């Protein structure tokens, strides 16, 4: 399993067509301890009930949701997830498409010390 080490303050970690569920590659945040994940969706079709979770792990294998999952609502929208104490070794976004048939989802991560 590969991972991405983030040294930049902003990073697009997912640009995804909503035809399948997906987990992003694990991220290593370096010295950053605060995470903002901007979830942006456009053109969703079908029953709009997909979820996006920001998850953490200390071993890169066992993952837990760090905050309540974002449930996408409407064909277009956005939400911001804030985590103020990020002390896991690895992070990822988990997307469960449920009944969504298509559209696009982006997750952009902003990091702060």
Backbone bond lengths (Angstrom), bond angles and torsions (degrees), N, CA, C in turn:
res aa  C-N    CA-C-N  psi(-1)  N-CA   C-N-CA  omega(-1)  CA-C   N-CA-C  phi
1 X - - - 1.440 - - 1.520 107.39 -
2 X 1.322 117.15 127.19 1.450 121.39 176.54 1.507 111.03 -84.88
3 X 1.320 115.56 166.53 1.458 119.61 173.64 1.513 108.68 -146.55
4 X 1.314 115.69 158.95 1.452 122.76 -179.38 1.517 108.18 -111.37
5 X 1.321 117.43 128.55 1.456 121.66 174.86 1.525 107.60 -93.22
6 X 1.321 116.76 124.33 1.459 120.88 -178.78 1.518 110.96 -98.32
7 X 1.311 115.74 121.85 1.458 121.34 173.68 1.522 110.69 -115.61
8 X 1.323 117.21 -14.79 1.453 121.97 178.55 1.518 109.33 -86.89
9 X 1.320 115.70 156.39 1.460 119.95 -178.14 1.531 112.26 -77.42
10 X 1.338 119.14 -23.68 1.463 122.05 -179.55 1.523 109.46 -130.03
11 X 1.334 116.60 138.45 1.457 119.61 -176.91 1.524 109.47 -152.66
12 X 1.334 116.12 126.98 1.446 121.19 171.62 1.527 106.67 -79.09
13 X 1.329 117.26 113.53 1.460 119.41 -177.64 1.523 112.63 -102.19
14 X 1.339 116.64 -11.03 1.459 118.79 -178.93 1.518 109.50 -154.31
15 X 1.319 116.83 128.66 1.464 124.48 169.95 1.519 103.88 -134.62
16 X 1.325 116.93 99.29 1.461 122.43 -159.71 1.525 112.40 -130.07
17 X 1.341 116.13 130.87 1.453 121.20 169.67 1.531 107.70 -78.05
18 X 1.316 116.58 128.93 1.467 121.85 -171.29 1.524 113.68 -81.07
19 X 1.326 117.20 50.78 1.459 120.72 176.59 1.523 111.75 -101.13
20 X 1.341 118.06 -15.56 1.469 122.91 177.27 1.525 109.24 -142.88
21 X 1.335 115.88 157.56 1.462 121.31 172.36 1.526 108.41 -75.49
22 X 1.339 117.29 156.63 1.463 119.84 -175.91 1.529 110.56 -155.42
23 X 1.329 115.69 151.28 1.458 123.41 167.29 1.524 106.53 -114.59
24 X 1.330 118.04 135.62 1.456 119.33 176.27 1.528 109.08 -73.68
25 X 1.325 116.33 162.71 1.458 120.06 172.02 1.522 108.33 -61.59
26 X 1.334 118.03 146.92 1.469 120.02 178.52 1.527 111.63 -61.34
27 X 1.324 115.74 143.46 1.458 122.95 177.52 1.513 109.74 -110.31
28 X 1.317 116.62 142.97 1.461 122.71 170.52 1.523 105.57 -110.67
29 X 1.328 117.50 125.18 1.459 120.51 -172.04 1.518 114.89 -90.58
30 X 1.308 118.67 -1.39 1.456 118.67 -179.10 1.517 110.69 63.76
31 X 1.325 117.40 -128.91 1.466 122.01 -175.29 1.527 113.70 -90.82
32 X 1.338 118.38 3.96 1.463 120.89 -179.36 1.523 111.12 -78.99
33 X 1.338 117.58 140.96 1.464 121.54 -179.24 1.530 113.27 -123.08
34 X 1.323 117.46 -5.14 1.463 121.25 178.91 1.527 108.41 -122.59
35 X 1.341 115.90 133.77 1.455 121.71 -176.93 1.523 109.41 -125.17
36 X 1.307 116.17 134.08 1.457 122.88 167.61 1.512 107.42 -119.64
37 X 1.308 118.06 123.21 1.461 121.69 178.43 1.524 108.37 -114.17
38 X 1.332 116.27 114.78 1.458 121.75 178.85 1.528 107.74 -93.56
39 X 1.317 115.99 117.13 1.466 123.29 -179.21 1.524 107.23 -102.56
40 X 1.340 116.80 121.23 1.465 121.98 -175.61 1.532 108.40 -127.66
41 X 1.328 117.34 126.15 1.453 120.12 178.95 1.520 110.59 -127.43
42 X 1.346 115.28 144.96 1.466 121.88 -178.35 1.517 109.95 -141.38
43 X 1.326 115.45 143.80 1.456 122.18 172.37 1.512 115.97 62.68
44 X 1.332 117.64 29.45 1.468 118.92 -179.67 1.525 110.29 -69.01
45 X 1.330 115.20 143.82 1.464 120.88 178.32 1.526 109.05 -132.19
46 X 1.316 115.09 168.55 1.462 120.71 -175.20 1.515 108.71 86.14
47 X 1.319 117.03 -158.51 1.462 121.59 174.69 1.526 106.95 -82.07
48 X 1.322 116.57 119.31 1.470 121.39 -173.61 1.530 108.63 -83.93
49 X 1.335 115.57 94.21 1.466 121.12 -177.14 1.531 111.92 -143.54
50 X 1.335 117.15 20.24 1.469 120.69 179.80 1.528 110.25 -69.13
51 X 1.333 115.83 156.06 1.463 121.07 176.73 1.524 109.95 -127.38
52 X 1.336 115.12 149.94 1.466 122.48 174.47 1.521 107.19 -126.68
53 X 1.325 115.82 125.21 1.464 121.74 179.00 1.521 109.01 -116.91
54 X 1.317 116.76 143.56 1.455 122.04 169.15 1.523 105.60 -100.77
55 X 1.327 115.72 121.21 1.449 120.94 -173.40 1.528 111.18 -118.11
56 X 1.327 115.33 154.21 1.457 121.79 177.48 1.517 110.60 -127.06
57 X 1.348 114.93 155.07 1.459 121.81 179.80 1.521 108.72 -151.82
58 X 1.310 116.48 148.67 1.464 120.26 173.52 1.518 112.28 -101.89
59 X 1.346 117.18 -10.11 1.463 119.37 179.50 1.526 113.29 -123.36
60 X 1.344 118.36 -2.46 1.455 121.49 179.88 1.518 113.83 77.20
61 X 1.334 117.32 4.61 1.463 122.12 -178.78 1.524 111.79 -120.97
62 X 1.328 117.12 -46.37 1.470 122.85 -178.66 1.524 108.31 -98.80
63 X 1.346 116.45 120.81 1.457 122.54 -172.34 1.518 111.21 -117.59
64 X 1.334 117.09 142.90 1.463 123.16 174.49 1.527 109.19 -131.45
65 X 1.344 115.74 146.31 1.459 120.24 174.48 1.525 108.91 -67.71
66 X 1.331 116.65 132.57 1.467 120.87 179.93 1.519 112.32 -88.52
67 X 1.308 117.15 -27.13 1.466 123.53 177.43 1.525 107.37 -142.31
68 X 1.307 116.86 170.62 1.458 121.57 177.74 1.524 109.75 -60.72
69 X 1.313 116.87 136.35 1.462 121.88 -179.47 1.526 110.65 -63.22
70 X 1.324 115.69 147.10 1.463 122.28 173.71 1.523 107.02 -83.71
71 X 1.334 117.04 125.22 1.458 121.70 173.75 1.516 107.50 -98.31
72 X 1.329 116.64 120.01 1.456 120.67 -178.00 1.522 109.30 -70.47
73 X 1.335 116.21 137.38 1.462 121.88 -178.96 1.525 108.31 -134.90
74 X 1.305 116.82 129.52 1.455 121.34 -178.92 1.517 111.09 83.63
75 X 1.321 115.35 161.61 1.462 120.46 -178.11 1.522 112.26 -66.60
76 X 1.332 117.06 -30.88 1.463 122.40 -178.61 1.520 108.79 -133.88
77 X 1.312 117.06 142.96 1.457 119.97 177.22 1.513 111.58 175.27
78 X 1.327 114.45 -176.98 1.458 119.99 177.39 1.511 109.21 -157.49
79 X 1.316 115.78 159.90 1.453 122.34 177.86 1.520 107.36 -151.95
80 X 1.309 116.03 153.81 1.457 121.87 -179.88 1.516 108.90 -119.16
81 X 1.333 115.88 126.74 1.460 122.52 178.60 1.525 107.14 -107.31
82 X 1.340 116.82 127.19 1.464 121.45 -179.33 1.520 110.31 -116.21
83 X 1.329 115.83 132.35 1.461 122.30 175.80 1.515 106.22 -126.17
84 X 1.340 116.84 116.56 1.463 119.96 -172.49 1.524 113.84 -93.27
85 X 1.313 118.74 -18.48 1.467 121.58 178.82 1.511 109.22 -129.20
86 X 1.322 116.64 87.10 1.459 122.03 -176.65 1.519 109.11 -96.66
87 X 1.324 117.04 102.10 1.460 120.76 -176.65 1.518 113.23 -122.20
88 X 1.320 118.41 15.75 1.462 121.12 175.31 1.528 109.07 -84.00
89 X 1.310 115.97 162.33 1.468 120.92 177.75 1.529 111.82 -78.86
90 X 1.347 117.19 -33.42 1.457 122.05 -176.29 1.525 110.05 -132.85
91 X 1.332 115.52 152.47 1.458 122.63 178.37 1.519 108.49 -138.04
92 X 1.348 115.48 153.21 1.454 120.44 174.25 1.521 109.23 -156.95
93 X 1.324 115.19 164.48 1.460 121.79 169.57 1.525 107.23 -103.79
94 X 1.316 115.83 136.36 1.468 121.89 176.89 1.519 107.67 -117.24
95 X 1.334 116.28 124.34 1.459 122.46 -179.55 1.520 108.61 -113.57
96 X 1.336 115.72 124.54 1.467 121.54 174.58 1.526 106.42 -114.53
97 X 1.326 116.27 113.15 1.462 120.53 -172.17 1.526 113.64 -74.81
98 X 1.326 118.27 -22.77 1.466 122.34 -176.90 1.524 110.19 49.75
99 X 1.347 119.44 -117.76 1.466 122.29 -174.80 1.518 114.24 -98.24
100 X 1.329 118.14 8.56 1.469 121.08 177.14 1.526 108.45 -69.48
101 X 1.343 116.63 135.03 1.461 121.46 -177.20 1.519 113.49 -99.70
102 X 1.337 117.75 -24.42 1.464 120.35 -177.64 1.513 110.84 -172.32
103 X 1.325 115.23 177.50 1.453 122.56 -178.21 1.514 109.23 120.21
104 X 1.323 116.62 -173.75 1.466 121.38 -175.95 1.519 110.01 -127.47
105 X 1.335 114.85 145.14 1.464 122.38 177.58 1.513 108.60 -132.73
106 X 1.326 116.49 133.24 1.460 122.31 174.30 1.515 108.59 -123.44
107 X 1.335 116.09 144.08 1.461 122.38 171.94 1.514 106.48 -127.12
108 X 1.327 115.82 121.37 1.457 122.51 179.03 1.511 107.73 -116.17
109 X 1.329 116.38 126.25 1.456 121.73 -177.89 1.521 109.44 -102.48
110 X 1.337 115.99 132.93 1.458 122.99 172.77 1.528 107.12 -116.24
111 X 1.313 116.04 133.95 1.466 121.79 -175.73 1.516 110.96 -116.65
112 X 1.331 116.57 144.89 1.458 122.99 176.68 1.523 108.54 -136.71
113 X 1.310 115.59 151.47 1.467 120.30 176.00 1.504 109.53 -84.78
